[in-house]
């Protein structure tokens, strides 16, 4: 029973962890800061805009790869990411 549950939960957990790690990496690259500082910034922005951290992480990764992914989505997370990290870091 638990093996079946693990097979279903672990891939989803890996994907969300990978997404969060990628978002932290984006901030490390843009900010030239430590991973701890980048993670704290992601949490702070999530709290400030009242958006789940994984949604914000996804929006940040999309913002960072916008050149390959096309236009930004019109979600609250995407709007918050644009406000916090938009053109300031892309120029």
C-alpha positions as MATLAB code, in Angstrom:
seq = 'XXXXXXXXXXXXXXXXXXXXXXXXXXXXXXXXXXXXXXXXXXXXXXXXXXXXXXXXXXXXXXXXXXXXXXXXXXXXXXXXXXXXXXXXXXX';
ca = [
       0.000    0.000    0.000;
       2.703    2.515    0.961;
       4.792    1.613   -2.079;
       1.934    2.626   -4.364;
       1.522    5.910   -2.500;
       5.266    6.603   -2.683;
       5.277    6.049   -6.443;
       2.488    8.597   -6.833;
       3.762   11.243   -4.405;
       7.511   11.203   -4.993;
       7.496   12.300   -8.686;
       5.237   15.245   -7.865;
       7.433   16.181   -4.921;
      10.546   15.969   -7.082;
       8.997   18.266   -9.669;
       7.978   20.917   -7.126;
      11.374   20.699   -5.440;
      13.098   21.083   -8.812;
      10.912   24.100   -9.601;
      11.703   25.734   -6.273;
      15.428   25.045   -6.718;
      15.324   26.553  -10.203;
      13.578   29.698   -8.941;
      16.175   30.061   -6.183;
      18.888   29.612   -8.810;
      17.359   32.368  -10.932;
      17.469   34.742   -7.981;
      21.040   33.726   -7.140;
      22.044   34.554  -10.697;
      20.165   37.845  -10.838;
      20.948   39.018   -7.321;
      24.410   37.483   -6.934;
      23.375   36.344   -3.473;
      23.480   33.115   -1.490;
      20.880   30.404   -1.909;
      19.626   31.156    1.600;
      19.091   34.831    0.773;
      17.355   33.924   -2.490;
      15.051   31.462   -0.734;
      14.201   34.046    1.940;
      13.418   36.590   -0.790;
      11.117   34.117   -2.507;
       9.303   33.447    0.784;
       9.089   37.162    1.603;
       7.617   38.020   -1.795;
       5.214   35.104   -1.493;
       4.007   36.426    1.861;
       3.859   40.044    0.690;
       1.636   39.191   -2.272;
      -0.250   36.391   -0.479;
       0.634   33.902   -3.217;
       1.707   30.288   -2.619;
       5.475   29.973   -2.881;
       5.316   27.224   -5.513;
       3.062   29.344   -7.737;
       5.444   32.254   -7.371;
       8.437   30.017   -8.097;
       6.757   28.792  -11.270;
       6.003   32.363  -12.334;
       9.582   33.432  -11.665;
      10.974   30.572  -13.754;
       8.561   31.482  -16.553;
       9.612   35.119  -16.306;
      13.271   34.178  -16.505;
      12.697   31.989  -19.570;
      10.150   34.228  -21.250;
      12.264   34.497  -24.392;
      11.780   30.786  -25.032;
       8.362   30.273  -23.461;
       6.485   33.143  -25.098;
       4.416   35.827  -23.385;
       3.785   35.842  -19.655;
       0.573   34.406  -18.243;
      -1.949   36.713  -16.602;
      -2.111   35.087  -13.197;
      -1.652   36.758   -9.823;
       1.656   34.905   -9.405;
       2.903   36.039  -12.828;
       1.900   39.624  -12.089;
       3.664   39.535   -8.716;
       6.812   38.084  -10.301;
       6.745   40.784  -12.966;
       6.337   43.510  -10.328;
       9.118   42.134   -8.150;
      11.646   40.926  -10.705;
      10.497   42.112  -14.130;
      12.400   44.571  -16.264;
      14.776   45.545  -13.469;
      16.666   42.278  -13.863;
      16.069   41.606  -17.531;
      17.735   44.787  -18.812;
];
